[in-house]
Amino acid sequence: MKINWGTGIVLAFIGFITFILYFVFRMSTDDRANHDLVTEEYYKKELSYQQEIDASNTASEMNANLKVEKTEEGLVIYFPERFDPKKISGTVSLYRPSNKHLDTNFSISLSKTHLLIPDNRLVDGRWDISINWEYEGNSFLHKQKLVY
C-alpha cells in the first residue's frame, strides 16, 4: 500500500493527539504531581492578609527585626534583646513548598532571647518560615525563605 502526503498528515495528527491525551491522563492521575493549593483554606487566609501587612510594618517601625540562623544544633531564631523573653508569645510556621506533610508549627516559649528548632525536625531543602509573635499587645510578623 502506498501512503500519500495527505494520509501521512492525518496519521501525524492522530499520533500527536494520542500523545497529548496520554500525557494529560498520565499527569492527572500521577500521585507525584501535587495539584494542591498552597494552604487548605486559601481564600479564608487571603482575607486576613491586611493584618499580616500591618504586623510586618509594625515590626519595621519598632525595629523589632528577627535574625534566623542555621547552626549545628538546628535553626536558631534570635529575638530583639531589649524585649523581655517571658512576655513574647506566638507561633513559628515552617512551610515546605515541595511536601505539605513536612509543614510544622511551633509555639513560642522563651526563657532566653532565642528559640532553637532542633536539626532532626528539618529536612534539607527550601523552607518558608513565618513567625507571628506578640509583645505587650503589639503584633509582629517576620517572613523569610531559607535553604536548610
Protein Blocks (a to p, Z undefined) as FASTA:
>chain_A
ZZdfklmmmmmmmmmmmmmmmmmmmmmmpmklccbdfbfblmlmmmmmmmmmmmmmmmmm
nopaccddddfklccddddfkbcfklpgcddddddfklmklgccdddddfbfbdcddfkl
pccddddddddddeehiacdddddddZZ
